[in-house]
C-alpha cells in the first residue's frame, strides 16, 4: 500500500518493479524526515514491558559489540509473513538416486532471468511468487517450464476486461485485489454463481472444474 499524502506518480506503470517501489520508499523517507528516526545495522534481541513509572516498552538492541536498552511508548512488530524459506519438512520423500538438479528457493533468485536461462525448470507452488517465476521460466528456460501444484487453481490475469466499481471496462483494468472475496464482490450476483463455486474443501474454483455444483 502507498500513503495517500504522497502517492506513486501517475506516470508509474500499474505494476511497479521492486526497484521502482524501493525508490518510492526512499523518496518518501527523505521527504518526511523519517530516516532520522531509523537505526540501521542494529538487531533487536529483546522486547518487554517497562516496569518504570509511565509504562511503555523496553527494547534491547545490539550493534557490533554495543548493547543498549531503548524506551518507547509503543512497539510494532513488522517481521512479515515470509521471513523464513518454506522447504519440505524432514522426513519428506528424498530425491531419486542420480537426481542432480539444483533446488533453489524463490528468495535466492535475485536475478531470476540469468539464473534460470537455458535450464529445464519445474516450479513448485502456484502462489504469486510461483506464478511470476513460472512466467520468467517459460521465457528463458531451455524448454516449456512445468508447475507442480497440490490441486487445481484459478489463475486471474493482471488485467480484466470487466467494469470495476465506477471504472469503464477496457483491456487495462487492473483488479484492486486478487483474493476471492474481492473478486466475488466485483461481479454481478448472477454472474458470480454462474462462473465460480467452491469444492468440498472450500477451494475457490471455476464452476467447470467442479461439475455438478
Secondary structure, DSSP 4 states (H G I P E B T S, - for coil): ---GGGPPPTTS-SS--HHHHHHHHHHHHHHTT-GGG---S-EEEEEEE--STT--EEEEEEETTEEEEEEES-------S-SS---PPTTSPPPPTT--PPP--GGG-TTHHHHHTT---EEE--SHHHHHHHHHHHHHSSS--EEE-SS------SB-SS--TTPPP-TT-B-S--SHHHHHHHS-HHHHHHHEEE-TT--EEEGGGSTT-
